[in-house]
Amino acid sequence: MARYIFITGGVVSSLGKGLASAALGAVLQARGYRVRLRKLDPYLNVDPGTMSPTQHGEVFVTDDGAETDLDLGHYERFTGRSANQRDNVTTGRIYSDIIAKERRGDYLGGTVQVIPHVTNEIKDFVLDGNEDYDFVLCEIGGTVGDIEGLPFFEAIRQLGNELPRGQALYIHLTLMPYIPSAGELKTKPTQHSVKELRSIGIAPDILLVRCDRPIPDGERKKLSLFCNVRESAVIQALDVASIYDVPMAYHKEGLDTEVLSAFGITDAPEPDMSKWEEISDRIHNPEGEVNIAIVGKYTGLKDAYKSLSEALVHGGIANKVKVNIKWIDSEIFESADPAPYLESVHGIIVPGGFGSRGTAGKINAAQFARLRRVPYLGICFGMQMACIEAARNTAGIKQANSTEFGPTKEPIVGLMTEWLKGNEKLERTEKTDLGGTMRLGAYPAHLAKGSRVADIYGTTRIVERHRHRYEVNMAYRKLLEKNGLLFSGMSPDGELPEIVERTDHPWFIGVQFHPELKSRPFEPHPLFASFVGAAVEQSRLV
């Protein structure tokens, strides 16, 4: 039977509950246990799909087409297990399901209430489909005391009583700030956070304390005393140089040992941390470095491109180099020459995005990469902008544009109105709701034999994750290919372009999907490994 670990947070948000959950899952996995990670998000949106990346960070898409919280990306990267629709739930989805049941009459005229109806739905979600796992880690978004999180805290409190004795564990992640004027770390924020948690009926078994310096013995004893946890269960979570050092750091501090002890497990094998040690060694002892520019429209919040930045780290691991990322707001290139910003970089990435803002700058970045022969990777929107740039500047179609930005005489990029998902035909119009109407999830593609991408992947058949509403218009394929832009990847039915590459360039590739979503430190995505490798070659030419 699965054992359940509930991870909550206090004091402030953004302490890293998702990373902590993923790292603990990785260490338990290194001990030979089967692990599943799930995220409970208290916000009212049905999913993060229509939320601004600058507010919530990236939307992580699973193989089965779920638009989920970015923490699921951490879960996948640290454990290697692919997440799915049932690994992330929001208040919005819970309430949508309850209202649908109420309208159908499923409650037989009864009054629908937060307790028991909402809490029951949350508990059902947590318990569903865990038969094949030894540990299920459930992260609760937000912080203790948030009003929208109360039903989730109540649900996991109830589960602590309903599960067999010894099958549930509560970890509370808090901040222990250092006050320079006092010259000491302060325990009060953690004390108050635990007091708030206990007031709603949850007593933490383990405290995971974020701090920027070691916790003195006196303060550790104080936290143990006032928060009513064992002294050994006060685990310091010190800042580390790389997120991929966290599993080893937690193991060193004894987090996994304390977790197993709390469950009464005394005969667990020691974890095999060798692969984490190798990853850490490659990150901290690179044999060189490259500079990569990310020309995007959400660069004000780096979490908007979390999987992308991590995929570049993985590409660096594959090539034994450090990747320095230069974040550039694409709007800058609408009024400024890209050259001063891009002359020192060894590779350029134009990532995904929505809307017209900053598009001219992305097109100019693609043009700079083409003319200066700098390695270029266009992802989703970045592929579309590369095609528009090629149409305007190599094929002579000066009015080339995307219908996403309004009516155009030369729609190089247009709205998809229908496509196949398996044997099912999906359709949409311009009036369709935004939420859940994109081409989402894993789709297969066929690669042209002898193409650069076929060589990179080592196969002509791939499956990649998508998240987009617009596609490059096939009516312009012949003209674009005549001018050096090869359509080297297509959907199996030959209707939708998946990959373009320049035949007259050292490394210039645009993909309609999001390869960064499938990259992991132990399995760097082939495109990122190849792109960083091309950047290494470029660095030798500069």
Secondary structure, 3 states (H helix, E strand, C coil): CCEEEEEEECCCCCCCHHHHHHHHHHHHHHCCCCEEEEEEECCCCCCHHHCCHHHHCCCEECCCCCEECCHHHHHHHHHCCCCCHHHEEEHHHHHHHHHHHHHHCCCCCCCCCHHHHHHHHHHHHHHCCCCCCCEEEEEECCCCCCHHHHHHHHHHHHHHHHCCCCCEEEEEEEECCEECCCCEECCHHHHHHHHHHHHCCCCCCEEEEEECCCCCHHHHHHHHHHHCCCHHHEEEEECCCCHHHHHHHHHHHCHHHHHHHHCCCCCCCCCCCHHHHHHHHHHHCCCCEEEEEEEECCCCCHHHHHHHHHHHHHHHHHHCCEEEEEEEEHHHHHCCCCHHHHCCCCEEEECCCCCCCCHHHHHHHHHHHHHHCCCEEEECHHHHHHHHHHHHHCCCCCCEEEHHHCCCCEEEEEECCEEEECCEEEECCCCCCCCCCCEEEEEEEEECCCCHHHHHHCCCEEEEEEEECEEECHHHHHHHHHCCEEEEEECCCCCCEEEEEECCCCCEEEECCCHHHHCECCECCHHHHHHHHHHHHHHHHC
